[in-house]
Amino acid sequence: MLRFLLPGLHVLRDALGPQMRLLPAVVVLGLASAALEGAGIGLIIPMLSIIAGDGQAGGLSGISAFFQQMGQGLNDGTRLLAIAAAVLSLITLKNVLAFANTLLTNFIYGKASHAIRSALSDQLLRIGYPFFMQQNPGRLLNIISNESWRASDAIQTVLAAIVHGSATVILMAFLLLLSWQMTLFVALGLVLVQLSHAALSSTLKRPSRDVTSFNSELAGRMLHLVHAGRLIRVFGQEQREKNAFDAASEAVRRAGFVLQTRQGVLPPLTEVLHSALFLVAVVGAWFVGVSFPVIVAFVVLLYRLQPHVRALQMSWSQIQGWSGSLEEVRWLLDSSDKPKPPTGSEPFRGLRRAIQFDRVTFRYPGSEERPIVLRSAGFQIHHGRSTAIIGRSGAGKTTIVNLLCRFVEPDEGRILIDGVPLNEIDPVQWRRQIAVASQDLELVDGSILENITYGQIATLAEVERAAKLAEAHSFIEKLPQGYDTVVGYRGASLSAGQRQRVALARALVRDPAILILDEATNAVDGLSEAAIVETLKSRAGRRTTVVISHHRSTISFCDDVVVLGSGRVKSQTRLAEVASLSMDQLYEHEIHMERQG
Ligand SMILES: Nc1ncnc2c1ncn2[C@@H]1O[C@H](COP(=O)(O)OP(=O)(O)OP(=O)(O)O)[C@@H](O)[C@H]1O
């Protein structure tokens, strides 16, 4: 029930985590400071009696009589001063407690906000890779950069609501002790105000979802402007992109306006209803003959109560207004409908014999209509040899890399590593033995040194050795900052060929048991490529290499070649046996396959 009323409640509960145990302290501090405030207001009764010249007035009952007794026996002047000093002490102490509560709620809020952001980053790192193939990056960016902050704000609002709720309970108790009839009347009025407030607040969920979904679209457009800057300019599409961006931004504005207008109605409406209730209570009290000091104390208490009740009601509507944000954060944090990360517990210490694709069938997740990429594919990658995987564009070469890296899993068939199914092998140990250089694996925004040693502890000598093997050392040396040159976002300050050589050095510095090169040198000049091929040759017999390329020169050093076509493995043979064939002829090469699975 509460979950229905407060959308995303368990996002908030999970975010609070161990801080939940601090919530009773927030309540106690809230109750204590409200009690001090109520007592201070109660002391107005004897003060007013003294000022009205009726300091020893009787005829009061309940808590009013209790306050009226304060300082009796003292002369009026001393008593007035003593009561004033007591009121000031109570107000001071109340504010000290209120400040302590502010510190405590800020601490809890900070911890909970951090917990939300940390859980989101944890989830993004943990989810199975196919998730990123299917999801709109704009939606993910919007959740991380916008919605997570609104979820944090919702936590602050809930904490504030706890404080206001505690104050409301205590001040209502004081009101009850002053005059139960007037309090009953006020309580009834407040219930009516809350009902009308809740009815209006419930209309906020829909516009809140609209704002969230339009924000996702806008974030996607922003990403596009950042990533496709060159494309847009080359094709002269600035105006079209501007129109599309403005339309997305306008949609956010319109949805935001609807939400803010509906939210904006609530504070004035609440104030008018509260004022009406306030006036009716005062006038009614006079009509039923409540004494002047009690009316004043009641009115002051009611006056102090109002902001707390209004804040409580506004918290409610704010959380309804953030329901779209909370739902988005909850969606991303929910692992049940997300692809699972690869699992497996078999230890893996290195390839000894071969990787075997055993009748592997695969189709990218997302839709049943997607064509089958690999159909019962069978071939082998032998230990210590270099295997070229070739085929026309779209034949499924990169998909084989994705399967080897366990970004995706076969729908049917198995990949066997020395006879052990890959999905039973510990993925961390497996990935530690492979290194990939691919045009899809971008550089990170940092120095060349940081890029080459990414995820690897290496000495400068080892880095330089890898850079030399990748034909990168000579160009790096010529840069003014050498290995400390910052490459910029995705390596933007380097040429395509330089980026590829740094990426190759990054793979080589690990000296991996299995090196996978997916179009890793296609932007490198012929001379450099020839030198890189020599490097790769030197691994022969010791390490396993998989090379994907459309260039005959790049695969020239390979021992074996696997030809893909129409979702099938068309042939697997020794490259020496087909050395005379051109790349085009190789693509059409179809023979019986050696030891196919
Ligand atoms: N993330 C994806 N989601 C859906 N389909 C995909 C995805 N990636 C690739 N495909 C499809 O899978 C097929 C094989 O793609 P793959 O990238 O493996 O081909 P490739 O042989 O490496 O091509 P190229 O030589 O052009 O790089 C293609 O039809 C492609 O449309």
Ligand as a Chemical Component Dictionary entry (heavy atoms), coordinates in Angstrom:
data_LIG
# 
_chem_comp.id                   LIG 
_chem_comp.type                 NON-POLYMER 
_chem_comp.pdbx_formal_charge   0 
_chem_comp.three_letter_code    LIG 
# 
loop_
_chem_comp_atom.comp_id 
_chem_comp_atom.atom_id 
_chem_comp_atom.alt_atom_id 
_chem_comp_atom.type_symbol 
_chem_comp_atom.charge 
_chem_comp_atom.model_Cartn_x 
_chem_comp_atom.model_Cartn_y 
_chem_comp_atom.model_Cartn_z 
_chem_comp_atom.pdbx_ordinal 
LIG N1  N1  N 0 24.860 -5.251 -31.529 1  
LIG C1  C1  C 0 24.234 -5.829 -32.551 2  
LIG N2  N2  N 0 22.900 -5.989 -32.521 3  
LIG C2  C2  C 0 22.260 -6.582 -33.530 4  
LIG N3  N3  N 0 22.858 -7.063 -34.627 5  
LIG C3  C3  C 0 24.176 -6.932 -34.723 6  
LIG C4  C4  C 0 24.948 -6.311 -33.692 7  
LIG N4  N4  N 0 26.242 -6.328 -34.065 8  
LIG C5  C5  C 0 26.284 -6.928 -35.271 9  
LIG N5  N5  N 0 25.047 -7.297 -35.667 10 
LIG C6  C6  C 0 24.704 -7.997 -36.906 11 
LIG O1  O1  O 0 25.423 -9.220 -36.910 12 
LIG C7  C7  C 0 25.938 -9.467 -38.211 13 
LIG C8  C8  C 0 27.435 -9.733 -38.118 14 
LIG O2  O2  O 0 28.064 -8.574 -37.644 15 
LIG P1  P1  P 0 29.620 -8.543 -37.365 16 
LIG O3  O3  O 0 29.946 -7.225 -36.788 17 
LIG O4  O4  O 0 30.004 -9.748 -36.594 18 
LIG O5  O5  O 0 30.192 -8.658 -38.854 19 
LIG P2  P2  P 0 31.684 -8.537 -39.368 20 
LIG O6  O6  O 0 31.942 -9.769 -40.157 21 
LIG O7  O7  O 0 32.621 -8.257 -38.246 22 
LIG O8  O8  O 0 31.558 -7.307 -40.336 23 
LIG P3  P3  P 0 32.645 -6.188 -40.769 24 
LIG O9  O9  O 0 33.648 -6.854 -41.633 25 
LIG O10 O10 O 0 31.817 -5.240 -41.544 26 
LIG O11 O11 O 0 33.222 -5.627 -39.520 27 
LIG C9  C9  C 0 25.579 -8.281 -39.072 28 
LIG O12 O12 O 0 24.476 -8.648 -39.877 29 
LIG C10 C10 C 0 25.172 -7.214 -38.102 30 
LIG O13 O13 O 0 24.105 -6.466 -38.615 31 
# 
loop_
_chem_comp_bond.comp_id 
_chem_comp_bond.atom_id_1 
_chem_comp_bond.atom_id_2 
_chem_comp_bond.value_order 
_chem_comp_bond.pdbx_ordinal 
LIG N1  C1  SING 1  
LIG C1  N2  SING 2  
LIG C1  C4  DOUB 3  
LIG N2  C2  DOUB 4  
LIG C2  N3  SING 5  
LIG N3  C3  DOUB 6  
LIG C3  C4  SING 7  
LIG C3  N5  SING 8  
LIG C4  N4  SING 9  
LIG N4  C5  DOUB 10 
LIG C5  N5  SING 11 
LIG N5  C6  SING 12 
LIG C6  O1  SING 13 
LIG C6  C10 SING 14 
LIG O1  C7  SING 15 
LIG C7  C8  SING 16 
LIG C7  C9  SING 17 
LIG C8  O2  SING 18 
LIG O2  P1  SING 19 
LIG P1  O3  DOUB 20 
LIG P1  O4  SING 21 
LIG P1  O5  SING 22 
LIG O5  P2  SING 23 
LIG P2  O6  DOUB 24 
LIG P2  O7  SING 25 
LIG P2  O8  SING 26 
LIG O8  P3  SING 27 
LIG P3  O9  DOUB 28 
LIG P3  O10 SING 29 
LIG P3  O11 SING 30 
LIG C9  O12 SING 31 
LIG C9  C10 SING 32 
LIG C10 O13 SING 33 
# 
